């Protein structure tokens, strides 16, 4: 019980709750560990739980008729997923796969519904997160419509950097960066194209990279 309380206290979704409310949540929560590459659930499955990431990272993916993967989002520590199917009671809308060893807090449907009714703070937090995801989806569509492939790749890396990167002066450093295959799946192009575009960005002095690490050279007015 104490371990669950400590885990719950670190999650942004529950940051506005009092200790007794967090304690109540700990009684309806299960702590689960999954290895890298584990399929948490697949598109079309019935949704029966909300997942909150205590540690680790997952990718949100869909596939076309030819089996080509499109990564819709990467969600890391303190993020959550699975809430849509609990709210609209429709099947899961995408696959969720761990990209590293991960630990989740899991709350089942009935308990989740009661949690929202009893804690408006959580409801508002979820709504804010959903709004951010909708805005991000709009930006993604805009990017596909108006940006070049090189521009889409740079914007994708900038978006990741804003969420998980470290800014030092005019440099944005992304550690444990996505692979070129993941970038390709997120930007709607081939891995070979990603490799070529990254080389172009390096030659322009915009980007430098090492093993799973990208450094974006920002203009003075950025951020």
C-alpha positions as CSV (number, residue, x, y, z in Angstrom):
1,X,0.0,0.0,0.0
2,X,2.7,2.5,1.0
3,X,4.6,1.8,-2.2
4,X,1.5,2.6,-4.3
5,X,1.0,5.8,-2.4
6,X,4.5,6.9,-3.2
7,X,4.1,6.0,-6.9
8,X,0.8,7.9,-7.1
9,X,2.1,11.0,-5.4
10,X,4.7,11.5,-8.3
11,X,2.0,11.4,-11.0
12,X,1.0,14.8,-12.4
13,X,-2.5,13.6,-12.9
14,X,-3.0,13.3,-9.1
15,X,-0.9,16.3,-8.1
16,X,-3.9,18.3,-6.8
17,X,-5.2,15.6,-4.5
18,X,-5.0,15.4,-0.7
19,X,-3.2,12.5,1.0
20,X,-6.5,10.8,2.0
21,X,-7.7,11.0,-1.6
22,X,-4.4,9.5,-2.9
23,X,-4.7,6.8,-0.2
24,X,-8.2,6.0,-1.6
25,X,-6.8,5.7,-5.1
26,X,-4.0,3.4,-3.9
27,X,-6.7,0.9,-2.9
28,X,-8.1,0.6,-6.4
29,X,-4.8,0.6,-8.2
30,X,-2.6,-2.2,-9.4
31,X,1.1,-1.8,-10.1
32,X,2.3,-3.7,-13.2
33,X,5.7,-4.1,-14.8
34,X,6.2,-4.8,-18.6
35,X,9.4,-5.5,-20.6
36,X,10.5,-3.5,-23.6
37,X,8.5,-4.4,-26.7
38,X,5.4,-5.6,-24.8
39,X,2.0,-5.1,-26.5
40,X,-0.1,-3.6,-23.7
41,X,-3.2,-3.7,-25.9
42,X,-4.2,-3.6,-29.6
43,X,-6.5,-1.6,-31.7
44,X,-10.0,-3.0,-31.7
45,X,-9.8,-4.6,-28.2
46,X,-12.3,-3.8,-25.5
47,X,-11.0,-1.1,-23.2
48,X,-11.2,-2.0,-19.5
49,X,-8.5,0.0,-17.8
50,X,-6.6,3.3,-17.6
51,X,-2.8,3.1,-17.5
52,X,-0.6,5.7,-15.9
53,X,3.2,5.5,-16.6
54,X,5.2,5.5,-13.4
55,X,8.4,4.7,-15.3
56,X,9.3,3.9,-18.9
57,X,7.8,4.9,-22.2
58,X,5.3,3.6,-24.8
59,X,4.4,4.3,-28.4
60,X,0.9,4.8,-29.7
61,X,0.7,3.1,-33.2
62,X,-1.8,2.3,-35.9
63,X,-1.2,0.2,-39.1
64,X,-2.3,0.5,-42.7
65,X,-3.6,-2.3,-44.8
66,X,-0.1,-3.2,-45.9
67,X,1.0,-3.5,-42.3
68,X,3.0,-0.3,-42.3
69,X,3.3,1.3,-38.8
70,X,2.4,5.0,-38.1
71,X,3.4,6.2,-34.7
72,X,0.9,8.7,-33.4
73,X,2.6,9.6,-30.1
74,X,5.3,8.7,-27.6
75,X,4.2,8.9,-24.0
76,X,6.6,8.8,-21.1
77,X,6.8,9.1,-17.3
78,X,3.7,10.7,-15.7
79,X,1.7,10.3,-18.9
80,X,-1.4,8.2,-19.2
81,X,-3.3,6.3,-21.9
82,X,-6.3,4.1,-22.3
83,X,-8.8,6.7,-21.1
84,X,-10.7,7.2,-24.4
85,X,-12.2,3.7,-24.4
86,X,-13.2,4.1,-20.8
87,X,-15.0,7.4,-21.5
88,X,-16.8,6.5,-24.8
89,X,-16.9,2.7,-24.3
90,X,-15.7,2.1,-27.8
91,X,-12.9,-0.3,-28.7
92,X,-9.2,0.7,-28.4
93,X,-8.3,3.1,-31.2
94,X,-4.6,2.2,-31.4
95,X,-1.9,-0.2,-30.3
96,X,0.2,0.6,-27.3
97,X,3.7,-0.9,-27.1
98,X,6.4,-0.4,-24.6
99,X,9.7,1.0,-26.0
100,X,11.6,0.3,-22.8
101,X,11.0,-1.6,-19.6
102,X,8.0,0.1,-18.0
103,X,5.9,0.3,-14.8
104,X,2.3,1.3,-14.9
105,X,-0.5,2.1,-12.4
106,X,-3.6,0.4,-13.7
107,X,-7.1,1.4,-12.8
108,X,-10.1,-0.7,-14.0
109,X,-13.2,0.8,-15.7
110,X,-15.6,0.8,-12.7
111,X,-13.1,2.3,-10.3
112,X,-12.1,4.9,-13.0
113,X,-15.6,6.1,-13.4
114,X,-16.1,6.5,-9.7
115,X,-12.7,8.3,-9.5
116,X,-13.9,10.9,-12.0
117,X,-17.2,11.5,-10.2
118,X,-15.5,11.8,-6.8
119,X,-12.5,13.9,-7.9
120,X,-13.3,16.8,-10.3
121,X,-9.6,17.8,-10.1
122,X,-8.7,14.6,-12.0
123,X,-11.5,15.1,-14.5
124,X,-10.2,18.6,-15.3
125,X,-6.6,17.3,-15.6
126,X,-7.7,14.6,-18.0
127,X,-9.6,17.1,-20.1
128,X,-6.6,19.4,-20.3
129,X,-4.4,16.5,-21.4
130,X,-7.0,15.5,-24.1
131,X,-7.1,19.1,-25.3
132,X,-3.3,19.2,-25.6
133,X,-3.4,15.9,-27.6
134,X,-6.1,17.3,-29.9
135,X,-4.0,20.4,-30.5
136,X,-0.9,18.3,-31.2
137,X,-2.9,16.2,-33.7
138,X,-4.0,19.5,-35.4
139,X,-0.4,20.6,-35.6
140,X,0.6,17.1,-36.9
141,X,-2.0,17.4,-39.7
142,X,-0.8,20.9,-40.5
143,X,2.8,19.7,-40.7
144,X,1.9,16.9,-43.1
145,X,0.0,19.4,-45.3
146,X,2.5,22.3,-45.4
147,X,6.0,21.1,-44.3
148,X,8.6,19.4,-46.4
149,X,9.8,16.0,-45.2
150,X,12.9,17.7,-43.7
151,X,10.6,20.2,-41.9
152,X,8.4,17.4,-40.5
153,X,11.5,15.5,-39.1
154,X,12.9,18.7,-37.5
155,X,9.5,19.6,-36.0
156,X,9.1,16.0,-34.7
157,X,12.5,16.2,-33.0
158,X,11.7,19.7,-31.6
159,X,8.4,18.4,-30.2
160,X,10.1,15.6,-28.4
161,X,12.8,18.0,-27.2
162,X,10.2,20.3,-25.7
163,X,8.6,17.4,-23.8
164,X,11.7,15.4,-22.6
165,X,14.8,17.3,-23.8
166,X,17.3,19.5,-21.9
167,X,17.8,23.1,-23.0
168,X,21.3,24.5,-22.5
169,X,21.7,28.0,-23.9
170,X,20.8,27.7,-27.6
171,X,21.0,23.9,-27.7
172,X,18.2,21.4,-27.2
173,X,19.6,18.0,-26.2
174,X,17.5,14.8,-26.7
175,X,18.8,11.8,-24.8
176,X,17.5,8.3,-25.5
177,X,16.2,9.6,-28.8
178,X,13.8,7.7,-31.1
179,X,15.4,5.4,-33.7
180,X,15.3,6.4,-37.4
181,X,12.7,3.8,-37.9
182,X,10.5,5.4,-35.2
183,X,11.1,8.8,-36.8
184,X,10.1,7.5,-40.2
185,X,6.9,5.9,-38.8
186,X,6.0,9.2,-37.1
187,X,6.8,11.4,-40.1
188,X,5.3,9.3,-42.9
189,X,8.5,8.5,-44.8
190,X,11.1,5.8,-45.2
191,X,14.1,5.2,-42.9
192,X,16.4,5.9,-45.8
193,X,14.7,9.3,-46.3
194,X,15.1,10.1,-42.5
195,X,18.8,9.3,-42.8
196,X,19.2,11.6,-45.8
197,X,17.2,14.4,-44.2
198,X,19.2,14.2,-40.9
199,X,22.4,14.4,-42.9
200,X,21.0,17.5,-44.6
201,X,20.2,19.1,-41.2
202,X,23.7,18.3,-40.0
203,X,25.3,19.9,-43.0
204,X,23.2,23.0,-42.4
205,X,24.4,23.2,-38.9
206,X,20.9,22.7,-37.4
207,X,21.5,19.3,-36.0
208,X,24.2,17.1,-34.6
209,X,23.8,13.5,-33.3
210,X,25.5,10.6,-31.7
211,X,24.3,7.3,-30.5
212,X,20.6,7.8,-29.4
213,X,21.3,11.5,-28.8
214,X,20.3,14.5,-30.9
215,X,21.4,18.1,-30.3
216,X,19.3,20.8,-32.1
217,X,21.0,24.1,-32.5
218,X,18.3,26.7,-31.8
219,X,18.1,30.3,-33.1
220,X,18.4,33.0,-30.5
221,X,14.6,33.6,-30.4
222,X,13.6,30.0,-29.8
223,X,11.5,29.1,-26.7
